[in-house]
């Protein structure tokens, strides 16, 4: 009983502290893709939004710009495998698995784009993961099949 009361008190105090931290809203500018720089855990500072690309027609185009940036940094010797971006009020998280989106920086993430076998990004429903059957041409007339 005592641990139950203690756990409830800790949960309540965590909820109060979480309510005190201001939520960082993503910019909702139409067609603008941002790279988001979040301070490391334990560091003081603000979340920064760096304008990456203008005139992006949809979220997928912004994700492609962010993926391009992620790969450039990795080729230059960087070790950060996850990139955070923002497009029209949504946060985008790009990693090795694909692209995730969220309405909050530290909120729940929802799967948006998956990686294909060759590393490209695609809508998850467009990727057919069923086994591929070999297509064998029928034997030519007059010749025996091997």
C-alpha angles and dihedrals in degrees: 000000000000093000090049091056091045092049091049091050092050092048091050093050091048090052091051092050092047090052090055095057110088115239114237110228118212115236112262097204111147115254096355121127118204133194109221121217112198120191115249117259110279093020123111118230144093132275109260127209113207115194106240106170139358130211095032106164097204145002092266091060091051090049089053091053091049092048089050089053092047092052093046091054091048091050090052090058101269121147101204107113097179125067126190122210141167133223126177096333097320127106117227123203117196121192140143092289096053139263126330127186134205139172091224131047092232097025133105116301127222125205112252110161131017130206119250121220091271095049100260121134120247140165106273094237091055093063112089109203096178117121114273116236118218113247110223120192114233115252116270115255113267094021125098119238115244 
